Amino acid sequence: LDLGAKKVIVESGDEALAITYDKLILATGAAALGPKDIGMENPELANVFTIREEAPAMEMIQALEAGQDSDSKRHLVIVGGGYIGMETAAALSGWGYETTMVFPDDHLLARLFPDAIAEVFEAHLANRGIKVLNQTGVVGLVPSEADPSQVGGVKLKSGDVLPADFVVFGVGARINQALFKEAGLAPGEGRTGGVKVNGDFQTSDPDVFAIGDIAALHGLRRFEHVDFCRKSAQRAAAAIAAGPSGEGFPYLPYFYSRLFEYTDAPLVFQFYGDSDTSAGQRVETFGNIEPAAKGASLKMPLCGAAWVDKQGRLVGVMVVNGSQEQYERAKAAVADRPDFKENLVAEIVMG
């Protein structure tokens, strides 16, 4: 990327092509971390997958479909307890594999779920036959005795080996930032990473825009979710087409997941706001948490959690298995940041 000449140099084999631009959008995204990236033993074994793009996902599906023809019990291990790991486990739970999730955190989706909500989700995964091994590290992959080119197990930090005919890694991603770092665009502050953008998603070069995972809004914060990718793209496109607005971008963080979506007992949540408990926030739960956490039934009752800042204001809400109307009410409430009081969120959600 040559900012002075306004050119992007594209390499293909031994050839290089210079493409000039008037306006440029950087949407380099992130690359999923695989076993080699995190120092696993034997990272090259077959039937080990990292999900980020369509082609690897299709390779995984084809391998799993072929594995269903086996007469013996087949084992699937998912390394990671975050968004990708949880959704992959749910999606593959009906394929007939003995499925185990392994991750070092205390509970599922540790960056977002409070303990009580994690208990609810873990109980319902267990009801679907998915085993959850938390606080457990994976250090390597073990070759199959029948075919040493294929995976046969995962080696735990304890030294134990879990049998695994297939392994899926969902251990996070690393943003692709080499292009703009080398070009000299202003980065996000501190550990934020990415490239600094204003409310119109312009970088320190006003003719270069950045969107999605790499965009550090005002240099302070990045949002790694499809909702932000879409909305940042819309704002950048509008700024290029009609000129920069010069206004801020009041983004309300949004996160959702739909597990077992096509069954008669889906498990769905939507979250709005800020969940950073390191800033002194406390978390309050509401709804039918206790019976839901026992996982006595696949049918999930309405429940959720609220995040309250040190000033006593509602700054985040998660609603589990609500209606679209209930999700919208929760979203509106967080945007207003009302003073928190007992039963506030339940009143808001239930109308």
Number of C-alpha atoms within 10 A of each C-alpha: 17 15 16 8 9 17 16 16 12 12 10 7 6 5 7 10 11 13 11 13 14 9 11 19 18 18 17 18 19 17 15 16 17 20 24 12 11 12 11 16 16 17 17 15 19 19 18 22 19 22 21 15 10 9 10 13 14 12 13 20 13 11 15 20 12 10 19 14 9 9 7 8 11 18 19 24 26 27 26 26 27 21 18 22 25 22 17 18 24 20 15 17 19 13 12 15 20 19 24 22 25 24 22 17 17 14 23 28 20 15 13 18 19 22 15 18 24 18 20 22 25 20 21 22 23 14 15 16 16 22 18 20 19 16 11 18 18 22 18 21 25 22 20 17 11 9 10 12 15 20 25 25 23 28 20 16 13 10 12 11 16 19 20 26 24 25 27 23 23 26 21 17 15 13 15 16 18 10 14 21 14 10 12 14 18 16 23 21 15 8 9 17 19 30 31 26 27 21 20 27 32 25 27 16 14 14 15 21 27 28 30 25 24 30 34 25 27 19 20 18 17 21 18 18 14 14 15 21 18 12 15 24 19 14 18 21 17 14 18 20 9 8 11 18 12 10 9 12 15 8 14 15 17 19 18 16 16 16 19 20 13 9 8 9 14 15 22 19 19 21 24 25 23 20 24 15 15 7 9 11 21 17 19 16 21 19 19 14 19 14 13 23 19 15 19 12 14 17 14 23 16 19 22 28 23 28 25 25 21 10 10 15 17 27 23 27 28 29 27 26 21 21 14 10 12 17 22 15 17 26 24 13 21 22 17 11 16 14 13 17 11 9 13 16 26 18 9 16 25 15 10
